[in-house]
């Protein structure tokens, strides 16, 4: 009798445990099943009909958007985000979006990225594009998916490879009368001037020169044409070598966002959902 009672209690406990577990699992599955509802818009229909999303990205920013010529593959935060967006559009996982080729990456530079977006060569732009008030007037922008800062890179001294910078250049404060190189159409020049003007201790007047590409900027720095290369720190990290060094200065926070044409604003809903989740 005792054994029968014990067996009955054991079965009851197991049943209750399974029921609780099943309830928890059901709740978890219910939560997982709450999928994103795609907005009804022509841009979404166009992408689905075409069979892939076209994203403008850079090829030379390690950690964000970097192209490996050997493997012919892209990697970085912006690349992963692109696959997540495509996954939402084509109702699949980011991994599946990658394996099925639901994203086509279009290489862009700081000089041509806006033109490619305006011309319709790409559906969206994710290329270390800083969110600014003026850019919000031209394009529909997403929420920020990455924060960076403006930084400076200079030549190391020839006599001391461990030096923090070129002779006499240890920080932004040492660039009075010096030549700072920036990329055309970037926010670096304006951000640096604003930072200088807002800090009375920085009594300096540097000279600025603009270049079409980061490669040209680095060449100008190495050759001595400019005294410092001024761009986002994440970009500097892709160009530093044994002859150069990145200074400790960090200023003017840069919030990166994705950009689309105003008429394709519905795509921003998808992008923001991918960023938030």
C-alpha positions as CSV (number, residue, x, y, z in Angstrom):
1,X,0.0,0.0,0.0
2,X,2.8,2.4,1.0
3,X,4.6,1.6,-2.3
4,X,1.5,2.3,-4.3
5,X,1.0,5.6,-2.5
6,X,4.6,6.6,-3.0
7,X,4.5,5.7,-6.7
8,X,1.3,7.8,-7.0
9,X,2.9,10.8,-5.3
10,X,6.0,10.4,-7.5
11,X,3.9,10.4,-10.7
12,X,2.0,13.4,-9.5
13,X,5.2,15.3,-8.8
14,X,6.6,14.4,-12.2
15,X,3.3,15.5,-13.8
16,X,3.3,18.8,-12.0
17,X,7.0,19.3,-12.8
18,X,6.4,18.6,-16.5
19,X,3.4,20.9,-16.5
20,X,5.4,23.7,-15.0
21,X,8.2,23.1,-17.5
22,X,5.8,22.9,-20.4
23,X,4.2,26.2,-19.3
24,X,7.6,27.9,-19.1
25,X,8.5,26.5,-22.5
26,X,5.2,27.6,-24.0
27,X,5.7,31.1,-22.7
28,X,9.3,31.1,-24.1
29,X,8.1,29.9,-27.4
30,X,5.2,32.4,-27.4
31,X,7.8,35.2,-26.8
32,X,10.0,33.8,-29.6
33,X,7.0,33.7,-32.0
34,X,6.4,37.4,-31.6
35,X,7.9,38.3,-35.0
36,X,8.4,41.7,-36.5
37,X,5.7,42.8,-38.9
38,X,7.2,44.3,-42.1
39,X,5.9,47.7,-43.1
40,X,3.9,47.7,-46.3
41,X,6.1,49.8,-48.6
42,X,7.4,49.8,-52.2
43,X,11.0,49.6,-51.1
44,X,10.4,46.4,-49.2
45,X,8.5,44.9,-52.2
46,X,11.3,45.9,-54.5
47,X,14.0,44.3,-52.4
48,X,12.0,41.1,-52.0
49,X,11.3,40.9,-55.8
50,X,15.0,41.6,-56.6
51,X,16.0,38.9,-54.1
52,X,18.6,40.8,-52.1
53,X,19.3,43.9,-50.1
54,X,22.0,46.3,-51.5
55,X,24.0,47.9,-48.7
56,X,26.8,50.5,-49.2
57,X,29.7,49.8,-46.9
58,X,33.4,50.7,-46.6
59,X,36.1,48.1,-47.1
60,X,38.8,49.3,-44.8
61,X,37.4,49.8,-41.3
62,X,38.4,46.7,-39.1
63,X,35.7,45.8,-36.6
64,X,33.0,47.7,-38.5
65,X,33.3,47.0,-42.2
66,X,36.4,45.3,-43.6
67,X,36.9,43.4,-46.8
68,X,39.4,40.5,-46.9
69,X,40.7,40.2,-50.5
70,X,42.0,36.7,-49.8
71,X,38.7,35.2,-48.7
72,X,36.6,37.8,-50.6
73,X,34.4,38.2,-47.6
74,X,33.3,41.2,-45.5
75,X,33.3,41.3,-41.7
76,X,32.4,43.7,-38.9
77,X,29.5,45.2,-37.0
78,X,27.9,46.9,-40.0
79,X,28.1,43.6,-42.0
80,X,26.4,41.6,-39.2
81,X,23.7,44.3,-39.0
82,X,23.1,44.1,-42.7
83,X,22.4,40.4,-42.5
84,X,20.0,40.9,-39.6
85,X,18.1,43.5,-41.7
86,X,18.0,41.1,-44.6
87,X,16.8,38.3,-42.3
88,X,13.8,40.5,-41.3
89,X,13.0,41.3,-44.9
90,X,13.2,37.7,-46.1
91,X,11.8,36.1,-43.0
92,X,14.9,34.1,-42.0
93,X,17.9,34.2,-39.6
94,X,20.9,36.5,-40.2
95,X,23.0,33.4,-40.8
96,X,20.6,32.1,-43.4
97,X,20.5,35.6,-45.0
98,X,24.3,35.3,-45.3
99,X,24.4,31.8,-46.7
100,X,21.6,32.5,-49.2
101,X,23.2,35.7,-50.5
102,X,20.3,38.0,-49.4
103,X,22.7,40.9,-49.1
104,X,24.9,42.4,-51.8
105,X,27.6,44.8,-50.5
106,X,28.5,47.8,-52.6
107,X,31.9,49.3,-51.7
108,X,31.7,53.1,-51.0
109,X,34.1,55.8,-49.8
110,X,33.5,58.9,-47.8
111,X,33.6,60.9,-51.0
112,X,31.0,58.9,-53.0
113,X,28.7,57.3,-50.4
114,X,26.0,59.9,-50.5
115,X,26.1,60.1,-54.3
116,X,25.5,56.3,-54.5
117,X,22.6,56.6,-52.2
118,X,21.0,59.5,-54.1
119,X,21.5,57.7,-57.4
120,X,19.7,54.6,-56.1
121,X,22.8,52.4,-56.5
122,X,22.2,51.1,-52.9
123,X,19.1,50.6,-50.7
124,X,20.8,51.8,-47.6
125,X,24.1,53.2,-46.4
126,X,26.0,51.8,-43.5
127,X,29.5,53.2,-43.8
128,X,30.6,54.9,-40.5
129,X,28.0,57.5,-41.4
130,X,27.7,60.0,-38.5
131,X,24.2,61.2,-37.5
132,X,24.1,65.0,-37.8
133,X,21.3,67.6,-38.1
134,X,22.2,68.5,-41.6
135,X,22.2,64.9,-42.8
136,X,18.8,64.3,-41.3
137,X,17.6,67.0,-43.7
138,X,18.9,65.0,-46.7
139,X,18.2,61.4,-45.7
140,X,16.1,59.3,-43.3
141,X,18.5,58.1,-40.6
142,X,18.3,55.2,-38.2
143,X,19.1,55.1,-34.5
144,X,22.7,54.9,-33.6
145,X,24.3,51.5,-33.7
146,X,27.9,52.5,-32.8
147,X,29.6,55.4,-31.0
148,X,33.1,56.5,-32.0
149,X,35.3,59.5,-31.4
150,X,37.6,61.7,-33.6
151,X,41.3,61.0,-33.1
152,X,44.7,61.9,-34.5
153,X,47.5,59.8,-36.0
154,X,51.0,61.1,-36.5
155,X,54.5,59.8,-37.5
156,X,56.7,58.3,-34.8
157,X,60.0,59.9,-34.2
158,X,62.9,58.3,-36.1
159,X,65.0,57.9,-33.0
160,X,62.3,56.5,-30.7
161,X,59.8,54.0,-32.0
162,X,58.0,54.0,-28.7
163,X,57.3,57.7,-28.8
164,X,53.7,58.9,-28.5
165,X,54.1,61.0,-31.6
166,X,56.3,63.0,-34.0
167,X,58.8,65.3,-32.4
168,X,56.9,68.1,-30.7
169,X,53.4,66.5,-31.4
170,X,52.1,64.8,-28.3
171,X,48.4,65.9,-28.6
172,X,46.0,68.2,-30.4
173,X,47.4,71.1,-28.4
174,X,50.7,70.8,-30.3
175,X,49.2,71.3,-33.7
176,X,49.2,75.1,-33.8
177,X,50.3,76.1,-37.3
178,X,50.5,72.4,-38.3
179,X,48.7,70.7,-41.2
180,X,45.9,68.3,-40.3
181,X,44.6,66.0,-43.0
182,X,40.9,65.0,-43.1
183,X,38.7,63.2,-45.6
184,X,36.4,65.1,-47.9
185,X,32.7,65.1,-46.9
186,X,33.6,63.9,-43.4
187,X,32.6,65.6,-40.1
188,X,36.2,65.6,-38.8
189,X,37.3,69.1,-39.8
190,X,34.1,70.8,-38.4
191,X,34.2,68.6,-35.3
192,X,37.8,69.5,-34.6
193,X,37.3,73.2,-35.1
194,X,34.2,73.2,-32.8
195,X,36.3,71.3,-30.2
196,X,39.1,73.9,-30.4
197,X,36.7,76.8,-30.2
198,X,34.9,75.4,-27.2
199,X,38.1,74.9,-25.2
200,X,39.9,78.1,-24.3
201,X,43.0,76.2,-23.2
202,X,43.5,75.1,-26.9
203,X,44.9,78.3,-28.3
204,X,45.8,76.8,-31.7
205,X,45.1,77.5,-35.3
206,X,45.9,74.5,-37.4
207,X,45.8,74.3,-41.2
208,X,43.4,71.7,-42.8
209,X,43.8,69.8,-46.0
210,X,41.2,67.5,-47.5
211,X,41.7,64.2,-49.4
212,X,39.5,61.9,-51.4
213,X,40.3,58.7,-49.6
214,X,41.9,57.4,-46.4
215,X,44.7,55.8,-48.5
216,X,45.6,59.3,-49.8
217,X,45.5,60.6,-46.3
218,X,47.9,58.0,-45.0
219,X,50.2,58.5,-47.9
220,X,50.2,62.3,-47.2
221,X,51.1,61.6,-43.5
222,X,53.9,59.1,-44.3
223,X,55.4,61.5,-46.9
224,X,55.3,64.4,-44.5
225,X,52.8,66.4,-46.6
226,X,50.6,66.7,-43.5
227,X,51.5,66.5,-39.8
228,X,48.5,64.6,-38.5
229,X,45.7,62.4,-39.9
230,X,42.3,63.3,-38.4
231,X,39.4,60.8,-38.7
232,X,37.4,58.5,-36.5
233,X,39.5,56.3,-34.2
234,X,38.1,53.1,-35.6
235,X,39.3,54.2,-39.0
236,X,42.7,55.1,-37.7
237,X,43.1,51.7,-36.3
238,X,42.8,50.3,-39.8
239,X,45.7,52.4,-41.0
240,X,48.2,52.5,-38.2
241,X,51.5,50.7,-38.7
242,X,54.9,50.5,-37.0
243,X,55.9,53.9,-38.3
244,X,52.8,55.7,-37.1
245,X,51.0,56.1,-33.8
246,X,47.5,57.1,-32.6
247,X,47.6,59.9,-30.1
248,X,45.5,59.7,-26.9
249,X,43.2,62.6,-27.9
250,X,39.5,61.5,-28.1
251,X,36.9,64.1,-28.8
252,X,33.6,64.9,-30.6
253,X,31.5,61.7,-30.2
254,X,30.4,60.3,-33.5
255,X,27.1,58.3,-33.5
256,X,26.9,56.1,-36.6
257,X,23.6,55.4,-38.2
258,X,22.2,53.9,-41.4
259,X,20.8,56.2,-44.1
260,X,18.1,55.7,-46.8
261,X,16.3,58.0,-49.2
262,X,13.4,59.9,-47.6
263,X,10.9,58.1,-49.9
264,X,12.2,54.8,-48.5
265,X,11.7,55.8,-44.8
266,X,9.8,52.5,-44.2
267,X,13.1,50.7,-44.4
268,X,14.3,52.6,-41.3
269,X,11.6,50.8,-39.3
270,X,13.2,47.5,-40.2
271,X,16.8,48.8,-39.5
272,X,15.8,50.2,-36.1
273,X,14.2,46.9,-35.1
274,X,17.4,45.1,-36.1
275,X,19.5,47.5,-34.0
276,X,17.2,47.3,-31.0
277,X,17.1,43.5,-31.0
